[in-house]
Amino acid sequence: MRKLFICLLIIYVSGEIVRGGMSESFSPLFTVDTGGSEVNRNGASVLPQQIRLQCYPNPFNETAIIKFFAETGGRTIVEVFNVEGEKTADIYCGFTEIGWKELSFSADNLSSGIYLIRVITGNNSQIRKIVILR
């Protein structure tokens, strides 16, 4: 999976596919400008349709970074659940503006296992699996 991601990243950045010494140009659906915002083929800005949620490193031992994009400003909730659906931690509950947010999550009081992080902002919700290894 990691090799595939790196290969796709190289293709995406360069705009060319190289096969057996020959290259083919292509037009990606989306590119990223130097300001970090998404643009479509015509260069028009594109707002995400939902929350984007990243958790890294994953798996982790003590602390992970939770990064998410809030499409709408307003009340935001970030929670952790175990695989049985029980809430094990409240990471954040408050108001956020539109844009990327980054939180640090300390799992000192949780045992090894699989957990789910849920981010709710506006009418959107997204869940990611995280693994704690001790």
SVG drawing of the C-alpha trace seen along z (x, -y; Angstrom):
<svg xmlns="http://www.w3.org/2000/svg" viewBox="-27 -31 40 35">
<polyline fill="none" stroke="black" stroke-width="0.4" points="0.0,0.0 2.8,-2.4 4.6,-1.8 1.4,-2.4 0.8,-5.7 4.3,-6.9 4.0,-6.0 0.7,-7.8 2.1,-10.8 4.9,-11.0 2.6,-10.7 0.2,-13.3 3.0,-15.8 4.8,-15.5 1.7,-15.2 3.3,-12.4 3.0,-8.6 6.3,-6.8 6.0,-3.3 9.0,-1.5 10.9,-4.7 7.9,-6.3 5.8,-9.0 2.2,-9.9 0.8,-13.2 -2.5,-13.4 -4.8,-16.0 -5.6,-15.4 -9.0,-16.1 -7.6,-18.2 -4.3,-19.8 -3.0,-21.6 -1.7,-25.2 1.2,-26.5 -1.3,-28.0 -2.5,-24.5 -6.1,-24.9 -7.6,-22.6 -8.4,-23.8 -10.1,-22.0 -8.9,-21.7 -9.9,-25.2 -8.1,-26.7 -11.3,-27.5 -11.2,-26.9 -13.1,-23.8 -14.4,-23.5 -14.5,-20.0 -17.9,-18.3 -17.2,-16.9 -14.8,-16.8 -11.4,-15.5 -9.9,-13.6 -6.3,-12.4 -4.8,-10.7 -1.0,-10.1 1.1,-8.3 -1.2,-5.3 -0.6,-3.0 0.8,-5.0 1.9,-4.5 1.2,-7.6 0.3,-10.7 -1.3,-11.1 -2.1,-14.2 -5.7,-14.6 -6.0,-16.9 -9.4,-17.7 -11.0,-20.2 -14.2,-21.8 -16.3,-22.7 -18.5,-24.9 -17.8,-27.0 -19.6,-26.3 -19.8,-23.7 -17.2,-20.9 -17.0,-17.7 -14.0,-15.3 -14.6,-12.0 -12.9,-8.6 -14.9,-5.3 -13.8,-1.7 -14.9,1.0 -17.9,1.8 -19.2,-1.7 -18.4,-3.1 -17.1,-6.7 -13.6,-6.6 -12.5,-10.2 -13.7,-13.7 -10.9,-15.3 -12.5,-18.6 -15.9,-20.3 -16.2,-23.9 -16.5,-26.3 -14.3,-26.3 -13.9,-28.4 -13.8,-27.0 -10.5,-25.4 -7.9,-22.9 -7.6,-22.2 -5.0,-20.2 -5.3,-18.6 -3.0,-16.5 -4.5,-13.3 -2.9,-11.7 -3.9,-8.0 -2.2,-7.6 -5.3,-6.3 -6.3,-3.8 -5.1,-0.3 -3.8,1.2 -6.4,1.8 -8.5,0.5 -10.4,-2.8 -12.5,-5.1 -12.2,-8.9 -15.3,-10.8 -15.3,-14.4 -18.7,-16.2 -18.9,-19.7 -22.0,-21.3 -24.1,-18.6 -21.0,-16.5 -19.5,-13.6 -16.5,-11.4 -14.8,-8.5 -11.3,-7.1 -9.8,-4.0 -6.8,-4.3 -4.6,-1.6 -2.9,-2.0 0.2,0.2 1.8,0.4"/>
</svg>
